[in-house]
């Protein structure tokens, strides 16, 4: 802005000088009656000199402007070059850090996989042994002994579920989760889950009311994975229900899905926690206060498995009044619904 003002001022000064010279020439010609040839020569010389000075000023201004522009461009290019070098260095550092994180993640996945598999075999053996003892297959046990065996069996089941959740989480995150789809009835899967969860429910005097439609259609599922989903949801309902409560299980068709509903009368889910309920390792404050144990993986794994089946899982809840989970699994196509 200051340079523009200076240029305008210089132009005005040149214009004023030209006008003064022109007036002086006219005065000389008409007032002082000097020889016209001398005046004409002087006048033309003055115009030439002024034009030369004017052109010189304009050229000088253009040169200065161009020089300034080049300097600015040179500074800008230098700044861009420094920024580019800095970005390259930062990109290289981020790439190296990302590689290290990938390697750490790979090692973590290998450790979790190996550890979980190593734990799975002895836990399955313990489960089998406890089941035989509780059913008095190898000999009679008294009531106190049977109660202890059932508690041990429940704890072992929780450990197996935790190991399965760890393995599923690792497979999901690494993209190695493979599903083996077969035709199945969800009622058979739920019956199997209830067989293992019933002792835990009886220990808290919780009633499980299971209602279902007749002639339910087949679904195409990985039975082992869907069983883990059902066990996670129903076991949570038992875990967070008050003693002497009731859990309502429903199994019915809705449009093109078979729907499983699990309704409890437990602690419910606070509104400010509902958006995070399916997040990995997340547990609500009220859940932690009621039950300190828990991995926070069950609902994360359940959601991933259900969605891999093309289904949906969601819930309705009121804090202090219980929660209802809904699991929708698509009906298998091109199958006879009454096929045994």
Secondary structure, 3 states (H helix, E strand, C coil): CHHHHHHHHHHHHHHHHHHHHHHHHHHHHHCCCCCHHHHHHHHHHHHHHHHHHHHHHHHHHHHHHHHHHHHHHHHHHHHHHHHHHHHHHHHHHHHHHHHHHHHHHHHHHHHHHHHHHHHHHHHHHHHHHHHHHHCCCCCCCCHHHHHHHHHHHHHHHHHHHHHHHHHHHHHHHHCCCCCCCEEECHHHHHHHHHHHHHHHHHHCCCEEEEEECCCCCCEEECHHHHHHHHHHHHHHHHHCCCCCCEEEEEEEEECCEEEEEEECCCCCCCHHHHHHCCCCCCCCHHHHHHCCCCCCCHHHHHHHHHHHCCCEEEEEEECCCEEEEEEEEEECCCCCCCCC
